[in-house]
């Protein structure tokens, strides 16, 4: 189909416009190849059924005593469909991924099976590294801008962005 045919996404949305977030549910395994060189991380609070950013010194949740969590955000592609999406994991899984990428210095290209023990809120994710190569197809996949994805997702949920979001070390690559 010719460029400019009406089916092309607006140029400002390229290379990524569909911020699909992978959900891990009990009984299903998600096979993904990580597209990110390293994760984006932020500190947040689980409030009203979702993660919300911590606002540091101005954080009402911190003042209430709501526990904070470090969250790691990665761009991934599902192996069988090659659909690109975003995966958010907690500290334990994030550190496991970090340990697996120590040899190469990058998370990009690591292939994992990710599951969940149950659908309970506190159910742990399971992570299994697949040692064989996924091939090179993932090298041509678009890599979402993770800060843009977080900002768009929080904006859609009417969650205010923390002050200095784009510069904050709370939203950085470790």
N, C-alpha and C positions, 0 to 999 in steps of 0.2 A: 504494500500500500504506500502511496506517495506521501512524503512529509507534508504537513500542513493540511491533511485531508479532513480535519475535524476530530479525528480520533486521538491525536497526539496530546499528551498532557501539557499543561502550560509550562513554558521554559523555566519559570521560577521554582517549579516543584521538582525539577530534575536534579540529581538522579534518583531522588527518593520522594515519594508523595504518599505512600500508604503505610502509615505507622502501625503495622500489625504486631501485636504483642502476643508472644507464645504463652499459652496457659498450660501448665502441667497438671494433669488430672490422674487420679488413681486408676490403675488398670490399663493405662495406655503409656507407651514409651515414645518419647520424642527423640528422633535421630537427627542431630544437627551438626553441621560444620560451622565453626566460629569464623566469622568474617572480620571481626574487629582485631586490630593488632593488640589491643589491651582494653580492659573495660573502662567505662565511665563509672564513677562511684559517687554516691551521695548519702547523707545521713537523713533518716526519715523516721516517722512515727506511723504505726498502724492504727488508723482512726476511722471509724464508721465504715469498716470493711475494705479499706484501701490504704496504700502507702501514700503518705503526704510528706513533703519536704520539711526538714527542721529549719526553723528561721533563726537559729543561733540565739543571740542575746535577746531577741524580740519574740522568742517562741512561746506561745501560749501553752502548747503541749508540754514543753519542758517545765514550765511553771506549775502545771497540773501534776507533774510527776510521771507522765506517760513515758515509758521506756523508749529509747532510741535504738535504731538499728542501722548498720551500714548496709547499703544495697549496691550491688554491682549490676551494671547494665551492659549487655553485649549484643552486637548484631550477629545473627545466625541465619543459615539457610538450611531448611529441612532437606534431608538427603534424597528422599524418593520423589518429592514434588519440585524440589529446588525453589520453593517459595521462601523469600527473604522475610525475616521478622526480627523482632527484638525480644530478648529474654532478660528478665530481671531475676537475680538470685540473691540469697542472703550471704552472710559472711562465710559460713562453713563451706558452701559449694564454691563460692568465689575463691577461697583459699585453695581448695582442691584443684580448681582450674589453673590457678597460678602455679601450683606445684608441678602440674603436668607440662606447663610451658617453660619451665626453668631451662631445659636443655637448648631450646631454640630461641628463647628470649621473646617469643610472640605467641599469642593465643591463636592467631590466624592459621586456619587449616586443621586445627584439632577437631577430631570427630568424637562426639559423645552420644551415648544413649542416656537420656534423662528420664527418670520416673518419679513417682510419688507413692509413698506407702499407703496413704488414705486421703480422703478429701477433707479431713479435719484441718482446722486453721493452723495448728502447730505441727502437722505432719511433715516429716523430713523428706527432702528430695534425695534421690539416689543418683549417682553419677558414675557412669562406666565409660572409660576411655576405650575407643575402638583403635586397635594398634595398626590396622591396615590403612593404606592411603585411600582417601575418598576420591582420588583423581585430581585433575587440575581445573575442572569446571568452575569451582568456587572462585577462582582468581578473576573471572570475568563478571561476577555478580556485583550489583550495586551495593555499596555499603552505606546504610543510613547514617545521618548525622545524629548521634545519640542525644546531644543537648537539645537539638531542634525537636526530636521526638518527645523528650521529656516535657519541654516547654509546651508543645502542641497538645500533648495528652493532659497535662495539668490545666491548661487553658480551657480545653473542652469540658473538663470536670469542674470548672470554675474554682480552681485552687490557685491562689495567687503565687506568682513566682517569687522566690526569695530575692531580697535586694542584692544586686551585684551577681545575679545568677550566672552570667556569662564569664565572669572573672573569678568567681568564688572557688577557693580550694576545696570547699565542701562538695563541689561538682567537678571533679578533676580526674584525670588519669593518674592512678597511683604510681 
